[in-house]
Amino acid sequence: MKLNEVSEPVEFTDVDGQTKYAIVKCKYIRPEKQLTYEEAKKTIDEEFKNFYREKLQNEIKKMLAEKYQPRYYYDVVERMISPSNAE
């Protein structure tokens, strides 16, 4: 995109799996920069750790859900945290 350019509507899926739309405006352009090995290593190292941490968490959640078959009572949680219960 060019500076101050506005995009067409962009479709994306949020973390809850819902389809959303956004319009993007370019307000700043960061000049290209070749990262040093140390700069790239820090970023890649964190991304690698986060990827495998999330993968492991998902595997554990799946294993526990299959073993214990939990029931989710979202209506009860919603009632407990709703502002009308803040008495």
C-alpha positions in Angstrom: 0.0 0.0 0.0 1.0 3.6 -0.5 1.0 6.2 2.3 -2.5 7.3 3.2 -4.0 4.7 0.8 -7.2 3.1 2.0 -7.9 -0.6 1.2 -11.1 -2.2 0.0 -12.9 -4.2 2.7 -10.7 -7.1 3.8 -12.4 -10.3 5.1 -10.7 -12.1 8.0 -11.6 -14.7 10.7 -11.2 -13.6 14.3 -10.0 -15.8 17.2 -13.5 -17.0 17.8 -13.8 -18.2 14.2 -16.2 -15.5 13.2 -15.9 -13.8 9.9 -15.2 -10.1 10.2 -14.4 -7.2 7.8 -11.9 -4.4 8.1 -10.8 -1.4 6.1 -7.1 -0.6 6.4 -5.4 2.8 6.0 -1.7 3.1 5.6 -0.5 5.8 8.0 3.2 5.0 8.1 5.7 3.1 5.9 8.6 1.6 7.7 11.7 1.5 5.6 13.1 -1.9 4.7 15.9 -3.2 6.9 18.0 -6.3 6.7 18.0 -7.8 10.2 21.2 -8.9 11.8 21.6 -12.5 12.8 21.0 -11.6 16.5 17.9 -9.6 15.7 16.4 -12.4 13.6 17.4 -15.1 16.1 15.5 -13.4 18.9 12.3 -13.1 16.8 12.5 -16.6 15.4 13.4 -18.1 18.8 10.3 -16.5 20.4 8.0 -17.5 17.5 9.3 -21.1 17.7 8.7 -21.3 21.5 5.2 -19.8 21.2 4.3 -22.1 18.3 5.3 -25.3 20.2 3.9 -24.0 23.5 0.5 -23.4 21.8 0.7 -26.8 20.1 1.4 -28.6 23.4 -1.4 -26.7 25.2 -3.9 -27.7 22.5 -2.7 -31.4 22.6 -3.1 -31.4 26.4 -6.5 -29.7 26.2 -7.7 -32.3 23.7 -6.3 -35.2 25.7 -8.0 -34.0 28.9 -11.3 -33.3 27.1 -11.4 -36.8 25.7 -10.5 -38.3 29.1 -12.8 -36.3 31.3 -15.5 -35.1 28.9 -16.1 -31.7 30.6 -19.4 -29.9 30.3 -19.3 -26.1 29.8 -22.0 -24.0 31.5 -21.5 -20.7 29.7 -24.8 -19.4 30.8 -23.8 -19.8 34.5 -20.5 -18.1 34.0 -22.2 -15.3 32.1 -24.7 -14.8 35.0 -21.8 -14.8 37.5 -19.8 -12.1 35.8 -22.6 -10.0 34.5 -22.8 -6.4 35.9 -26.2 -7.1 37.5 -24.4 -9.5 39.9 -21.9 -6.9 41.1 -23.9 -6.2 44.2 
